[in-house]
Amino acid sequence: MGIGLLFPGQASQFPGMGKDLHDAYPVARRTFEEASEALSLDMAALCFLGTEEVLRMTENTQPAIFTVSVAAFRVLAAETGVRPTCAAGHSLGEYSALVAAGALPLAEAVRVLRSRGKYMQEAVPVGEGAMAAILGLSPPQVEEACRMGAALGVVSPANFNGGGQIVISGEAKAVAAACEAAKAAGAKRASTAAARGVSIRLNNFAARANWRSRAVRAIGSAAAARRYSSWYWLSTERLSARAACSAARAVADASRSSSKTRAPARASSSAATASASSRGRAPQLKRT
């Protein structure tokens, strides 16, 4: 059976993330050092000592989650010998997947993500824009909540994620009003800062990166969403899709397909997902 890796996106960060990996495994320490050198920024200090507020700043969040994700993947590969047949990620997790697939060097990927986060933060100054994750409502109900919030400004669904979560984004007052309407309809929500309009700047930056031939298959969220979801559209301003669910299904399909032509992988699937949250303990990895 083939092994597929699914990497996390923004909002999986927490103070101290990756410290147990860093302390326990030399390959993880080297990963943090490589990212730090590329950015001229101490990634270990950012991840281990940064406050929740510091880690919520998008230009910090994205390279931090990426660094921990790649460190986790490298530890997994070194300790178990697992070689994935495919990799995917949610939002910034796609960059982790590209590095795991051998398509992009870590140093270039982390620089792209640092700029990506900076562009997103600059696109909407702090306090002017917002995002909210709506739980427990159907897409039509969320759209209705956004219509009610639109009386105070721009707000609309932005991402249709898995697990019944729909993210909305727009002007802060409008998002807050939409959240109140959603709560009145029985939803729960969590909000954070948002940004829009970064695609052109990011594309120009990424175009200069040193792209390589992939060692394993890398599945993009957009490609997975086109195949697996009717809730999809893409422009320079917005990508809206059931991204996490679609990517997970694409990974599962690719792994099953690969297992027909390749020998079984040497590690169990339970050890194959590289995550940004190894909370409180070093992973127990066993050779098989």
Backbone bond lengths (Angstrom), bond angles and torsions (degrees), N, CA, C in turn:
res aa  C-N    CA-C-N  psi(-1)  N-CA   C-N-CA  omega(-1)  CA-C   N-CA-C  phi
1 M - - - 1.467 - - 1.522 109.55 -
2 G 1.327 118.11 133.88 1.449 121.99 -179.82 1.513 112.59 -74.90
3 I 1.313 115.89 158.65 1.460 122.62 179.18 1.522 109.45 -110.29
4 G 1.334 116.92 128.13 1.455 122.01 174.59 1.518 110.20 -113.80
5 L 1.318 117.28 141.50 1.462 122.45 178.64 1.521 110.23 -108.74
6 L 1.328 116.73 135.79 1.460 122.52 178.01 1.528 107.90 -125.04
7 F 1.335 116.53 118.19 1.460 121.73 -174.02 1.532 111.15 -100.75
8 P 1.337 117.56 145.82 1.468 121.90 -175.50 1.519 113.52 -79.90
9 G 1.325 115.31 162.25 1.453 122.45 177.15 1.512 111.47 -112.10
10 Q 1.315 115.14 -165.04 1.458 121.83 -176.72 1.520 110.90 -62.03
11 A 1.336 115.21 146.76 1.466 126.21 -178.12 1.516 112.00 95.87
12 S 1.337 118.16 -1.67 1.464 120.16 174.02 1.528 111.51 -93.58
13 Q 1.332 117.23 2.40 1.461 121.33 -177.72 1.523 111.62 -75.88
14 F 1.341 115.87 153.78 1.459 121.85 172.17 1.526 107.79 -160.18
15 P 1.332 118.41 150.64 1.463 120.98 179.94 1.533 110.91 -58.77
16 G 1.314 116.15 132.75 1.454 120.85 179.33 1.512 114.32 91.90
17 M 1.319 116.93 0.67 1.470 118.85 -175.79 1.525 111.15 -63.31
18 G 1.327 115.25 136.17 1.445 121.68 176.88 1.514 115.69 84.09
19 K 1.343 118.24 -5.08 1.465 119.87 -175.48 1.522 111.79 -64.80
20 D 1.333 117.00 -39.16 1.458 119.37 -179.64 1.529 111.01 -64.96
21 L 1.332 116.66 -39.13 1.460 119.92 176.13 1.530 110.63 -64.13
22 H 1.323 115.55 -46.10 1.464 122.03 -179.16 1.527 110.81 -58.51
23 D 1.317 116.92 -43.18 1.454 121.02 -176.37 1.529 112.80 -74.98
24 A 1.340 116.63 -28.46 1.461 120.51 -172.05 1.530 114.16 -94.67
25 Y 1.344 117.46 -25.55 1.463 119.33 -170.41 1.531 111.70 -130.19
26 P 1.324 117.84 122.97 1.467 121.09 178.54 1.529 112.84 -56.96
27 V 1.333 118.26 -37.67 1.461 120.27 -178.70 1.525 110.77 -64.05
28 A 1.322 117.98 -32.38 1.466 121.12 176.50 1.526 110.43 -69.77
29 R 1.342 116.07 -41.67 1.471 119.05 177.87 1.519 110.91 -61.66
30 R 1.318 116.60 -41.52 1.466 119.71 178.55 1.526 111.35 -63.71
31 T 1.323 116.71 -34.22 1.468 120.69 178.00 1.522 110.71 -65.00
32 F 1.324 117.11 -45.27 1.468 120.60 177.38 1.528 110.46 -62.68
33 E 1.324 116.85 -40.95 1.470 119.98 179.59 1.527 111.20 -64.75
34 E 1.322 116.84 -39.96 1.465 120.62 179.61 1.526 111.27 -64.00
35 A 1.339 116.18 -43.36 1.463 120.02 178.55 1.530 110.92 -66.90
36 S 1.321 116.54 -39.53 1.469 120.78 179.62 1.521 111.01 -62.67
37 E 1.323 116.33 -43.38 1.468 120.53 179.68 1.525 111.18 -64.09
38 A 1.337 116.71 -39.74 1.465 120.59 -178.74 1.523 111.75 -64.85
39 L 1.333 117.13 -33.68 1.469 121.53 -175.41 1.518 113.63 -102.09
40 S 1.354 116.73 -8.20 1.470 120.20 -171.19 1.523 109.76 54.24
41 L 1.324 114.38 44.32 1.458 122.35 -176.80 1.524 108.00 -145.76
42 D 1.316 117.64 133.75 1.458 121.87 -178.82 1.528 109.50 -75.84
43 M 1.337 116.48 96.74 1.459 120.71 -176.85 1.520 112.34 -68.78
44 A 1.331 117.27 -31.91 1.462 119.58 177.78 1.528 110.13 -63.83
45 A 1.330 116.89 -45.06 1.464 120.39 178.91 1.525 110.67 -63.68
46 L 1.336 116.95 -40.66 1.463 120.45 179.60 1.525 110.79 -62.23
47 C 1.324 117.34 -47.86 1.458 120.89 -176.23 1.522 113.11 -73.04
48 F 1.329 117.10 -38.14 1.457 120.59 -173.28 1.521 113.43 -89.33
49 L 1.339 116.97 -33.26 1.459 121.16 -174.28 1.532 113.12 -111.15
50 G 1.324 117.04 -14.01 1.462 119.95 -179.08 1.521 111.86 -64.85
51 T 1.316 116.28 140.11 1.466 120.97 177.90 1.534 110.04 -75.98
52 E 1.317 115.89 168.70 1.460 119.46 176.50 1.518 110.81 -57.94
53 E 1.335 116.46 -39.58 1.463 120.19 -179.25 1.525 111.04 -64.25
54 V 1.333 117.14 -43.02 1.466 121.22 179.33 1.517 110.43 -64.72
55 L 1.337 116.86 -43.14 1.460 120.71 -178.70 1.522 112.31 -71.24
56 R 1.325 117.77 -20.30 1.477 120.26 177.47 1.520 111.81 -77.04
57 M 1.320 117.98 -17.15 1.468 119.95 176.51 1.526 107.88 -67.04
58 T 1.317 115.83 122.73 1.456 120.72 -169.12 1.525 113.10 -56.85
59 E 1.328 117.84 -37.19 1.464 119.62 -178.97 1.526 111.75 -68.45
60 N 1.345 117.60 -17.14 1.460 121.91 173.54 1.524 111.29 -95.00
61 T 1.325 115.58 -40.73 1.462 121.13 -175.99 1.517 111.91 -55.60
62 Q 1.321 115.97 -49.90 1.458 119.60 -170.06 1.534 113.00 -67.42
63 P 1.335 119.80 -49.93 1.467 117.40 177.28 1.525 112.81 -66.92
64 A 1.335 117.80 -28.15 1.466 120.44 -179.75 1.528 110.84 -68.47
65 I 1.329 117.41 -50.31 1.460 120.47 179.03 1.523 110.36 -62.21
66 F 1.324 116.07 -41.56 1.458 120.42 179.04 1.523 111.12 -59.42
67 T 1.324 117.36 -47.36 1.462 121.12 -177.66 1.524 111.39 -60.89
68 V 1.327 116.57 -44.65 1.466 120.15 179.23 1.524 110.59 -66.14
69 S 1.325 116.80 -39.39 1.460 120.32 179.90 1.523 111.84 -62.69
70 V 1.338 116.50 -45.78 1.461 119.83 179.94 1.527 110.18 -67.38
71 A 1.336 116.62 -38.03 1.463 119.25 176.75 1.525 110.46 -60.64
72 A 1.335 116.71 -43.28 1.464 120.25 179.29 1.525 111.19 -63.40
73 F 1.327 116.62 -41.36 1.467 120.15 178.13 1.524 111.11 -62.63
74 R 1.328 116.49 -44.23 1.462 119.54 -177.41 1.528 111.90 -67.29
75 V 1.327 116.35 -35.87 1.460 119.46 174.94 1.527 109.93 -64.02
76 L 1.314 115.97 -44.94 1.465 120.81 178.82 1.529 110.53 -57.75
77 A 1.323 116.37 -47.64 1.458 120.37 -177.95 1.527 111.49 -65.49
78 A 1.329 116.44 -41.46 1.461 120.25 -177.55 1.517 112.33 -70.36
79 E 1.327 117.18 -37.85 1.455 120.56 -174.28 1.524 114.03 -86.36
80 T 1.312 117.77 -25.28 1.470 120.07 -176.05 1.516 113.32 -115.57
81 G 1.343 116.71 -17.31 1.455 119.17 -176.18 1.516 113.62 76.28
82 V 1.340 117.44 8.26 1.460 120.26 -178.49 1.522 110.50 -65.63
83 R 1.315 116.19 138.36 1.453 122.44 174.78 1.525 107.34 -125.37
84 P 1.320 117.50 109.70 1.460 119.79 -175.32 1.517 112.50 -67.12
85 T 1.317 115.76 152.28 1.464 120.82 174.81 1.519 110.72 -90.19
86 C 1.345 116.46 -20.53 1.464 120.43 178.63 1.515 108.85 -160.16
87 A 1.328 116.12 163.29 1.461 121.88 179.69 1.520 108.85 -147.24
88 A 1.323 115.45 146.47 1.465 121.71 178.15 1.517 108.34 -148.67
89 G 1.320 116.51 168.14 1.454 119.69 179.15 1.511 111.06 -157.20
90 H 1.324 114.82 158.39 1.452 121.56 178.64 1.521 108.76 -93.68
91 S 1.318 117.45 117.22 1.462 123.36 178.02 1.530 109.52 58.51
92 L 1.346 119.12 -117.54 1.461 119.66 -178.25 1.526 111.42 -61.13
93 G 1.330 117.40 -19.37 1.460 120.94 177.03 1.517 112.93 -61.82
94 E 1.340 117.05 -19.91 1.462 119.45 176.04 1.528 110.95 -63.04
95 Y 1.333 117.37 -33.40 1.455 120.27 178.65 1.528 110.34 -69.47
96 S 1.324 117.06 -38.01 1.466 120.47 174.59 1.518 109.71 -61.26
97 A 1.335 116.36 -41.74 1.465 120.94 179.47 1.523 111.23 -64.15
98 L 1.327 116.70 -39.23 1.460 120.46 179.54 1.530 111.76 -64.62
99 V 1.331 115.99 -38.33 1.462 119.33 177.41 1.529 110.06 -69.39
100 A 1.334 116.76 -42.66 1.466 120.09 177.89 1.527 111.05 -61.59
101 A 1.337 116.67 -32.72 1.462 121.50 -179.45 1.519 112.46 -81.18
102 G 1.339 117.64 -7.38 1.452 121.35 -179.86 1.515 113.80 82.58
103 A 1.345 117.24 13.63 1.457 120.58 -176.55 1.524 113.56 -86.69
104 L 1.341 117.05 -17.98 1.456 120.50 -174.74 1.529 108.69 -148.18
105 P 1.334 118.18 133.13 1.465 120.30 177.21 1.527 110.60 -66.25
106 L 1.312 116.87 147.83 1.463 120.70 -179.36 1.519 111.55 -56.80
107 A 1.322 117.67 -45.30 1.465 120.82 -175.11 1.525 111.51 -59.60
108 E 1.316 117.02 -41.84 1.460 119.63 -179.78 1.522 111.06 -72.43
109 A 1.324 117.11 -38.76 1.459 120.15 179.90 1.521 111.50 -63.53
110 V 1.328 117.32 -42.63 1.457 119.33 -177.72 1.528 111.00 -69.15
111 R 1.346 117.06 -31.93 1.466 119.14 175.53 1.527 111.44 -69.03
112 V 1.342 116.73 -39.54 1.467 119.85 175.90 1.521 109.93 -59.87
113 L 1.332 117.11 -43.68 1.464 120.33 -177.12 1.526 112.23 -69.28
114 R 1.309 116.99 -36.04 1.465 119.58 176.47 1.529 109.38 -61.68
115 S 1.330 116.43 -44.21 1.466 120.28 178.26 1.526 110.97 -68.30
116 R 1.327 116.45 -40.88 1.472 120.74 178.25 1.530 110.35 -56.33
117 G 1.326 116.20 -47.20 1.455 119.70 179.26 1.516 112.55 -64.61
118 K 1.339 115.70 -39.37 1.463 119.97 178.60 1.516 111.20 -64.66
119 Y 1.334 117.11 -43.63 1.456 120.45 179.41 1.525 111.33 -62.46
120 M 1.326 115.81 -40.51 1.468 119.65 179.19 1.525 110.80 -64.02
121 Q 1.335 116.12 -41.67 1.463 119.33 180.00 1.529 110.90 -66.42
122 E 1.327 116.53 -38.99 1.464 120.09 -179.25 1.521 112.53 -71.65
123 A 1.349 116.70 -29.93 1.460 120.13 -176.77 1.526 111.74 -63.50
124 V 1.319 116.02 -35.31 1.464 120.72 176.37 1.523 107.71 -132.58
125 P 1.325 119.16 104.56 1.462 121.23 -179.69 1.522 111.53 -55.36
126 V 1.330 115.09 150.75 1.462 120.46 -179.13 1.522 110.14 -54.84
127 G 1.320 115.50 130.67 1.457 121.44 178.64 1.508 114.49 97.11
128 E 1.346 118.33 -19.03 1.455 120.49 -177.97 1.527 112.96 -93.72
129 G 1.314 116.36 -28.65 1.455 120.26 179.78 1.510 110.47 -121.46
130 A 1.325 116.40 163.69 1.458 120.33 179.90 1.517 110.55 -156.22
131 M 1.329 114.65 160.12 1.456 122.65 172.20 1.517 107.42 -127.77
132 A 1.317 117.00 155.89 1.459 121.12 174.36 1.514 108.98 -146.59
133 A 1.324 116.60 137.84 1.463 121.78 176.52 1.524 108.06 -96.21
134 I 1.312 116.61 116.88 1.463 122.52 -179.01 1.521 108.71 -96.84
135 L 1.315 116.24 126.89 1.459 121.69 -180.00 1.520 110.47 -116.58
136 G 1.315 115.79 137.68 1.459 120.20 170.92 1.510 116.56 91.48
137 L 1.327 118.25 5.90 1.459 120.92 177.16 1.525 109.62 -118.48
138 S 1.315 116.09 153.53 1.461 121.49 177.05 1.525 109.55 -78.07
139 P 1.336 118.48 160.88 1.470 120.19 176.93 1.532 113.24 -53.03
140 P 1.329 119.94 -45.31 1.472 118.36 178.35 1.528 112.71 -61.44
141 Q 1.339 117.37 -36.21 1.463 119.72 178.58 1.525 111.19 -66.77
142 V 1.326 116.67 -39.33 1.463 119.84 178.24 1.519 110.34 -67.10
143 E 1.312 116.64 -40.83 1.471 119.95 177.66 1.528 110.68 -61.41
144 E 1.316 117.31 -37.89 1.468 120.87 177.84 1.528 110.22 -66.18
145 A 1.346 117.65 -40.59 1.459 120.94 177.43 1.527 110.38 -62.40
146 C 1.328 116.54 -38.57 1.467 120.29 177.94 1.520 111.36 -66.93
147 R 1.321 116.41 -37.29 1.475 118.80 177.07 1.526 110.60 -62.02
148 M 1.319 116.20 -37.96 1.472 119.31 178.47 1.527 110.78 -69.36
149 G 1.345 116.87 -39.72 1.455 120.14 179.39 1.506 113.41 -70.31
150 A 1.345 116.69 -24.33 1.469 121.24 -176.63 1.517 112.94 -65.11
151 A 1.331 117.47 -9.99 1.467 119.85 175.36 1.523 111.15 -64.45
152 L 1.352 116.61 -20.75 1.464 120.94 -178.06 1.523 113.01 -107.96
153 G 1.333 116.98 2.27 1.461 119.36 -179.67 1.508 111.76 148.97
154 V 1.321 115.94 -165.14 1.460 121.97 -176.94 1.523 110.62 -82.91
155 V 1.332 116.61 128.38 1.460 122.41 173.86 1.526 108.21 -158.07
156 S 1.323 116.26 140.29 1.465 120.31 179.79 1.521 109.74 -162.69
157 P 1.353 118.15 162.51 1.466 120.50 173.99 1.528 109.70 -61.18
158 A 1.328 116.76 141.16 1.463 121.50 -178.90 1.524 112.60 -118.48
159 N 1.324 117.55 -38.65 1.465 121.45 179.46 1.523 110.13 -142.18
160 F 1.311 115.56 132.04 1.461 121.77 173.57 1.525 106.53 -101.69
161 N 1.341 116.67 97.01 1.451 121.94 -175.24 1.525 110.76 -90.26
162 G 1.325 115.96 -175.90 1.457 120.23 177.40 1.518 111.24 -82.22
163 G 1.322 116.03 172.17 1.453 121.25 175.05 1.510 114.85 67.62
164 G 1.331 117.50 24.32 1.456 120.13 178.32 1.511 114.27 75.66
165 Q 1.330 117.60 16.57 1.463 121.26 -179.68 1.526 110.34 -98.55
166 I 1.321 115.77 129.80 1.455 122.09 175.07 1.520 108.21 -125.83
167 V 1.332 116.26 126.50 1.461 121.37 -179.31 1.518 109.29 -95.83
168 I 1.325 116.27 132.14 1.459 121.22 174.15 1.520 108.28 -112.73
169 S 1.333 116.61 155.71 1.461 119.65 179.27 1.511 109.91 -149.65
170 G 1.330 115.57 161.69 1.461 120.78 179.32 1.514 111.03 155.05
171 E 1.337 116.44 -154.24 1.457 121.49 178.65 1.526 109.50 -70.59
172 A 1.326 115.58 141.55 1.464 120.70 -170.25 1.526 113.38 -54.29
173 K 1.333 117.65 -45.46 1.460 119.98 -177.73 1.522 111.42 -66.12
174 A 1.322 116.10 -38.33 1.460 120.02 -179.96 1.524 111.26 -69.14
175 V 1.346 116.55 -39.70 1.458 120.36 177.87 1.526 110.38 -63.89
176 A 1.335 116.68 -42.50 1.464 120.35 178.50 1.525 111.10 -60.97
177 A 1.329 116.55 -41.73 1.466 120.22 179.36 1.527 110.78 -66.21
178 A 1.328 116.85 -40.51 1.460 120.50 178.00 1.523 110.66 -64.18
179 C 1.329 116.71 -37.39 1.465 120.40 177.75 1.528 111.22 -63.64
180 E 1.310 116.20 -41.28 1.464 119.18 178.17 1.523 110.91 -63.22
181 A 1.332 116.19 -40.77 1.467 119.97 177.47 1.527 110.59 -64.77
182 A 1.330 116.27 -38.62 1.465 120.39 179.15 1.525 110.80 -67.03
183 K 1.332 116.61 -41.47 1.462 120.31 178.89 1.522 110.82 -63.85
184 A 1.321 115.82 -37.86 1.461 119.50 177.68 1.524 111.44 -64.22
185 A 1.332 115.95 -27.23 1.463 120.97 178.64 1.525 112.25 -87.36
186 G 1.356 116.50 1.47 1.452 120.12 175.57 1.515 116.30 104.42
187 A 1.334 117.68 14.38 1.467 120.45 -177.01 1.514 111.79 -95.16
188 K 1.332 114.01 163.08 1.460 121.99 168.88 1.525 106.38 -111.90
189 R 1.334 117.35 155.78 1.461 117.68 -179.26 1.516 110.53 -151.00
190 A 1.350 115.60 156.97 1.464 123.39 172.81 1.512 106.76 -137.48
191 S 1.322 118.24 138.83 1.459 119.65 -174.16 1.516 111.91 -124.63
192 T 1.318 115.60 158.40 1.460 122.76 177.14 1.519 108.21 -154.30
193 A 1.340 117.64 -179.20 1.460 120.37 -178.39 1.517 111.03 -72.43
194 A 1.326 116.63 153.56 1.467 121.63 -179.42 1.511 111.03 -128.45
195 A 1.331 114.54 165.88 1.454 120.30 174.56 1.510 109.84 -152.27
196 R 1.351 116.22 154.04 1.457 120.28 -179.58 1.521 109.84 -139.45
197 G 1.325 115.81 166.64 1.446 121.36 169.70 1.512 116.07 71.39
198 V 1.337 117.78 36.30 1.460 119.64 -176.84 1.519 112.60 -105.01
199 S 1.318 118.03 -3.60 1.468 120.76 -168.62 1.519 113.40 -59.38
200 I 1.337 118.26 -46.08 1.455 120.33 -175.49 1.517 110.64 -64.49
201 R 1.331 118.26 -45.73 1.461 121.30 179.93 1.523 110.54 -63.35
202 L 1.333 117.01 -41.58 1.459 120.78 -179.61 1.518 110.99 -66.92
203 N 1.314 117.56 -42.87 1.460 120.49 179.70 1.526 111.42 -60.76
204 N 1.330 117.12 -40.53 1.461 120.32 178.30 1.525 111.47 -63.35
205 F 1.335 116.07 -38.63 1.461 120.76 179.89 1.525 110.33 -70.18
206 A 1.334 116.58 -47.27 1.467 121.18 -176.53 1.523 111.90 -66.62
207 A 1.323 116.73 -28.22 1.467 119.98 -178.63 1.525 111.95 -63.57
208 R 1.339 116.70 -22.65 1.461 120.23 -179.07 1.527 112.52 -88.49
209 A 1.336 116.45 -3.80 1.467 120.26 -177.19 1.527 110.80 -71.14
210 N 1.326 115.81 157.57 1.458 122.98 -178.61 1.529 110.19 -88.14
211 W 1.324 116.99 79.96 1.460 121.35 -178.35 1.525 110.15 -72.41
212 R 1.333 116.12 144.13 1.450 122.24 -177.43 1.523 110.41 -124.13
213 S 1.329 115.64 165.08 1.456 120.35 171.42 1.522 108.12 -67.37
214 R 1.333 116.84 136.35 1.455 120.82 -175.48 1.526 111.45 -77.38
215 A 1.332 115.70 138.02 1.461 120.75 174.61 1.521 110.59 -78.94
216 V 1.343 116.38 -33.21 1.466 121.27 176.01 1.518 107.82 -132.91
217 R 1.298 116.64 169.19 1.455 121.57 -176.13 1.525 110.77 -73.36
218 A 1.323 116.64 131.05 1.463 122.40 174.97 1.521 108.02 -111.71
219 I 1.339 116.99 126.92 1.465 122.26 -176.34 1.519 109.01 -108.48
220 G 1.316 117.60 119.17 1.452 121.67 178.69 1.518 111.54 -81.21
221 S 1.339 116.49 150.20 1.463 120.47 179.71 1.517 111.66 -59.76
222 A 1.342 116.44 -38.27 1.461 119.21 -177.89 1.522 110.75 -65.06
223 A 1.337 116.53 -44.12 1.462 119.96 179.66 1.520 110.93 -64.70
224 A 1.342 116.22 -40.98 1.461 119.23 179.09 1.520 110.72 -64.90
225 A 1.327 116.10 -40.44 1.458 119.23 -178.36 1.516 111.95 -66.88
226 R 1.345 117.29 -38.39 1.459 119.73 178.91 1.520 110.79 -60.94
227 R 1.336 115.33 -35.86 1.453 118.58 -176.52 1.520 112.04 -80.44
228 Y 1.339 116.49 -38.60 1.449 119.76 -168.35 1.523 115.39 -107.26
229 S 1.307 119.32 -4.35 1.455 119.10 -174.40 1.518 112.69 -142.47
230 S 1.305 115.17 139.81 1.459 119.89 174.53 1.531 110.60 -84.47
231 W 1.345 117.10 -12.79 1.466 121.23 179.48 1.525 108.46 -87.37
232 Y 1.321 116.11 70.65 1.456 119.14 -175.48 1.516 111.79 -140.94
233 W 1.300 116.74 131.65 1.461 120.88 164.68 1.519 108.62 -157.60
234 L 1.328 114.56 151.93 1.456 119.33 -174.14 1.521 109.80 -138.13
235 S 1.328 116.70 133.69 1.457 121.64 172.06 1.520 106.55 -144.82
236 T 1.315 118.43 -175.34 1.460 119.72 178.66 1.521 110.93 -69.41
237 E 1.316 118.62 -15.03 1.448 121.85 -177.26 1.520 113.35 -101.95
238 R 1.336 118.49 -28.70 1.454 116.89 -167.58 1.518 112.99 -149.85
239 L 1.301 115.75 135.84 1.460 122.58 169.33 1.515 106.62 -118.56
240 S 1.313 118.05 119.74 1.449 121.29 -179.65 1.507 108.83 -126.00
241 A 1.315 116.65 120.98 1.463 119.80 -175.11 1.507 110.36 -162.24
242 R 1.313 116.40 162.89 1.449 120.64 169.60 1.532 105.33 -82.39
243 A 1.336 114.96 70.71 1.466 120.84 -164.07 1.520 113.27 -66.34
244 A 1.324 117.74 -53.82 1.461 119.12 -175.23 1.519 111.08 -63.47
245 C 1.314 116.36 -44.68 1.458 120.48 -179.75 1.522 110.73 -63.48
246 S 1.319 117.39 -44.91 1.453 121.48 -179.08 1.517 111.57 -64.04
247 A 1.336 117.04 -43.41 1.455 120.19 179.70 1.521 110.94 -64.05
248 A 1.326 116.72 -40.97 1.459 120.07 179.32 1.529 110.92 -62.63
249 R 1.324 116.51 -42.56 1.460 119.62 179.06 1.518 111.14 -66.00
250 A 1.347 116.26 -37.93 1.455 119.65 178.92 1.522 110.90 -65.15
251 V 1.341 117.04 -41.17 1.460 121.04 177.64 1.526 110.21 -61.73
252 A 1.337 116.42 -44.90 1.463 120.28 -179.72 1.527 110.80 -61.24
253 D 1.319 116.72 -43.52 1.464 120.49 -179.84 1.523 111.16 -64.68
254 A 1.349 116.04 -43.69 1.463 119.70 -179.25 1.523 111.00 -64.75
255 S 1.340 116.36 -37.91 1.461 120.12 179.37 1.518 111.22 -65.98
256 R 1.348 115.86 -42.65 1.460 119.28 179.09 1.519 110.97 -64.83
257 S 1.344 115.74 -40.72 1.456 119.95 179.88 1.515 111.11 -64.15
258 S 1.337 116.38 -41.55 1.455 120.90 -178.36 1.515 111.29 -66.25
259 S 1.339 117.10 -33.46 1.454 120.18 -176.18 1.519 112.16 -64.72
260 K 1.335 117.36 -16.37 1.458 120.64 179.04 1.523 112.12 -77.50
261 T 1.352 115.60 -21.07 1.463 118.70 -175.13 1.522 113.84 -119.44
262 R 1.346 116.72 -9.15 1.453 119.30 -177.83 1.519 110.30 -122.47
263 A 1.338 115.59 158.33 1.458 119.87 177.12 1.518 109.73 -67.01
264 P 1.347 118.22 154.47 1.462 120.82 179.43 1.520 111.38 -56.97
265 A 1.304 116.02 144.05 1.468 120.38 178.04 1.518 109.73 -68.54
266 R 1.352 115.49 158.90 1.451 119.69 -173.78 1.520 113.62 -92.49
267 A 1.314 118.22 1.62 1.460 119.77 179.00 1.510 109.45 -129.41
268 S 1.318 116.42 151.50 1.462 120.38 -178.74 1.509 110.17 -71.16
269 S 1.328 116.50 153.39 1.459 120.52 -178.71 1.513 111.58 -64.58
270 S 1.339 117.92 -25.64 1.462 119.76 -179.69 1.517 111.89 -66.00
271 A 1.328 117.27 -20.53 1.471 120.82 179.42 1.509 111.62 -98.32
272 A 1.346 117.83 4.10 1.456 119.30 -167.36 1.506 115.45 -98.19
273 T 1.318 119.48 -4.72 1.448 120.25 -179.60 1.510 110.42 -96.08
274 A 1.343 116.71 114.42 1.455 120.98 177.74 1.512 108.28 -78.50
275 S 1.350 117.95 124.49 1.452 121.50 -175.13 1.510 110.94 -124.35
276 A 1.325 116.22 152.20 1.461 120.45 177.53 1.513 111.67 -81.83
277 S 1.334 118.93 -1.38 1.458 119.79 -176.54 1.513 111.12 -124.74
278 S 1.341 116.13 94.86 1.454 121.45 174.14 1.521 106.46 -105.68
279 R 1.328 116.06 58.36 1.459 122.14 -166.45 1.528 112.94 -58.22
280 G 1.344 114.81 115.37 1.440 119.86 164.60 1.511 117.20 82.26
281 R 1.321 120.77 -8.67 1.452 119.49 -179.04 1.517 109.94 -155.53
282 A 1.314 116.01 152.37 1.462 120.71 175.00 1.498 108.61 -75.81
283 P 1.353 118.26 143.51 1.444 120.23 -178.75 1.517 111.08 -66.54
284 Q 1.317 116.11 143.64 1.455 121.66 176.68 1.521 108.08 -93.32
285 L 1.316 116.49 98.64 1.459 122.02 -175.86 1.523 109.05 -105.14
286 K 1.312 115.57 129.80 1.461 120.76 -178.32 1.516 109.74 -120.57
287 R 1.309 115.05 140.30 1.460 119.61 175.09 1.517 108.69 -74.60
288 T 1.359 116.56 143.01 1.445 120.39 177.87 1.510 110.49 -126.35
